[in-house]
Amino acid sequence: MPFPFDIPDNEKSELISKILKYTTRTQEENAQLKERVNILEQEIHRLKGLNGKPDIKPNTPKNDDSSSKPGDDNDAGAGHQKRDTGKPDERTKKKRKKPPKPSNPIRKRVAPVNIPEGSEYKGLNLYGVQEITFTVSLIQYELEHWVTPDGDSIYGRLPESVQSL
């Protein structure tokens, strides 16, 4: 690469000539080193198995000359499509909820009734039963109210199991 401007020979001093030669030589070395760096970078990419630079296209809106004119209010989102956010797309996976595992089981041993003498114990057969328990429940008893011909009131009575509470 030559020096960016020329100086006539009659105006060059010995110092300026040396500076011009040095600058020209430095520019040539710089160009050679840039080329060498580029070759070495390509070699590194090849040895590492990396791909080259990605080909990324610029984000430009599509030209749509159908019904909108430049400056229309309808032109605000030209070339852009809104993503439907109501439904998950193929990249979104819903995780399936697993049923809760029962807590530590309560073990109850049940022996048969009337074991004949001389019988031999052979082990246990396990039989699991899951029960659902509710912590809060409301039972609303509707107690009937009757009035006798004498004017006395008679009410229905709560069951014994509730009265004892």
C-alpha positions in Angstrom: 0.0 0.0 0.0 1.7 3.2 -1.1 1.8 6.3 1.1 -1.5 8.2 0.9 0.0 11.4 -0.7 3.0 12.1 -2.8 5.7 14.6 -2.0 7.7 16.0 -5.0 11.4 14.9 -5.0 12.7 18.5 -4.8 10.8 19.0 -1.5 11.9 15.7 0.2 14.6 15.9 2.7 16.6 12.9 3.7 14.6 12.4 6.9 11.3 12.5 5.0 12.5 9.9 2.5 13.4 7.6 5.3 10.1 8.1 7.1 8.2 7.4 3.8 10.2 4.2 3.2 9.6 3.1 6.8 5.9 3.8 6.7 5.5 2.0 3.4 7.4 -1.1 4.7 5.3 -1.0 8.0 2.0 -0.9 5.9 3.2 -3.9 3.9 4.1 -5.9 7.0 0.8 -5.0 8.6 -1.1 -6.3 5.5 1.0 -9.6 5.6 0.3 -10.1 9.3 -3.5 -9.5 8.9 -3.5 -12.2 6.1 -1.5 -14.6 8.4 -3.9 -14.0 11.3 -6.8 -14.8 9.1 -5.2 -18.0 7.8 -4.4 -19.1 11.4 -8.0 -18.3 12.6 -9.4 -20.5 9.8 -7.0 -23.3 10.8 -8.1 -23.1 14.4 -11.8 -23.3 13.4 -11.0 -26.3 11.2 -9.1 -28.1 13.9 -11.8 -27.4 16.6 -14.5 -28.5 14.2 -16.3 -25.2 14.5 -18.5 -23.8 11.8 -17.7 -20.6 9.9 -19.3 -17.3 10.6 -23.1 -17.6 10.6 -25.1 -16.1 7.8 -27.5 -13.8 9.6 -30.0 -11.9 7.5 -30.9 -8.3 8.5 -34.4 -7.9 10.1 -36.3 -6.0 7.4 -40.0 -5.7 7.0 -41.6 -7.3 4.0 -42.9 -5.0 1.3 -46.6 -5.5 1.2 -48.3 -3.2 -1.4 -51.7 -4.8 -1.0 -53.9 -2.3 0.8 -51.9 -0.1 3.1 -50.1 3.1 2.1 -47.1 4.6 3.9 -48.2 6.6 6.8 -51.5 4.7 7.4 -52.4 3.7 10.9 -52.7 0.1 9.7 -49.0 0.2 8.7 -47.7 0.2 12.3 -46.9 -3.5 12.3 -46.1 -4.1 8.7 -44.1 -7.2 8.1 -44.4 -8.3 11.7 -46.8 -11.1 12.9 -48.1 -11.2 16.4 -47.5 -14.4 18.2 -50.6 -16.1 19.5 -49.9 -16.2 23.2 -53.1 -18.0 24.2 -51.8 -21.5 23.3 -48.3 -23.0 24.0 -46.3 -23.6 20.8 -44.3 -26.6 20.0 -41.3 -25.3 22.0 -43.3 -25.1 25.2 -43.9 -28.4 26.9 -46.5 -28.8 29.6 -45.2 -30.9 32.5 -47.6 -33.6 33.5 -48.5 -33.5 37.1 -47.9 -36.8 38.9 -50.4 -37.8 41.6 -49.0 -37.3 45.1 -47.4 -40.3 46.7 -49.1 -41.6 49.8 -47.4 -40.8 53.1 -45.8 -43.6 55.1 -48.3 -46.5 55.1 -50.1 -47.5 58.3 -49.5 -51.2 58.8 -52.1 -53.4 60.4 -51.5 -57.1 60.8 -54.6 -59.2 60.5 -54.5 -62.8 61.7 -57.1 -65.4 60.5 -59.7 -66.5 63.0 -59.6 -70.1 64.4 -56.2 -71.3 63.3 -56.1 -75.1 63.8 -53.4 -76.5 66.0 -50.3 -77.7 64.1 -50.6 -75.0 61.4 -47.4 -73.6 60.0 -46.7 -69.8 59.5 -45.6 -69.1 55.9 -45.3 -65.3 55.8 -47.5 -62.3 54.8 -49.6 -61.4 51.8 -49.7 -57.6 51.4 -52.9 -55.9 50.4 -52.9 -52.1 50.0 -56.0 -49.9 50.2 -55.9 -46.2 49.6 -58.3 -44.1 51.5 -59.3 -40.5 50.9 -59.7 -38.4 54.0 -61.1 -34.9 54.2 -60.1 -32.5 56.9 -63.2 -30.2 56.9 -66.7 -31.2 56.2 -70.1 -29.6 57.0 -73.2 -31.6 57.8 -76.2 -29.5 58.2 -79.0 -31.2 60.0 -82.5 -30.0 59.3 -84.3 -30.4 62.5 -88.1 -30.5 61.9 -90.2 -28.2 64.1 -93.8 -29.2 64.9 -96.4 -27.5 67.0 -98.9 -29.7 68.8 -102.6 -28.8 69.0 -101.9 -27.9 72.7 -99.4 -25.2 71.5 -96.3 -27.1 72.5 -93.2 -27.2 70.2 -91.6 -30.4 69.2 -88.1 -30.4 67.5 -86.2 -33.2 65.8 -83.2 -34.5 67.8 -79.6 -34.7 66.6 -78.0 -38.2 66.3 -76.2 -39.6 69.4 -72.8 -39.3 67.7 -73.3 -35.5 67.3 -74.8 -34.9 70.7 -71.8 -36.4 72.4 -69.5 -33.8 70.9 
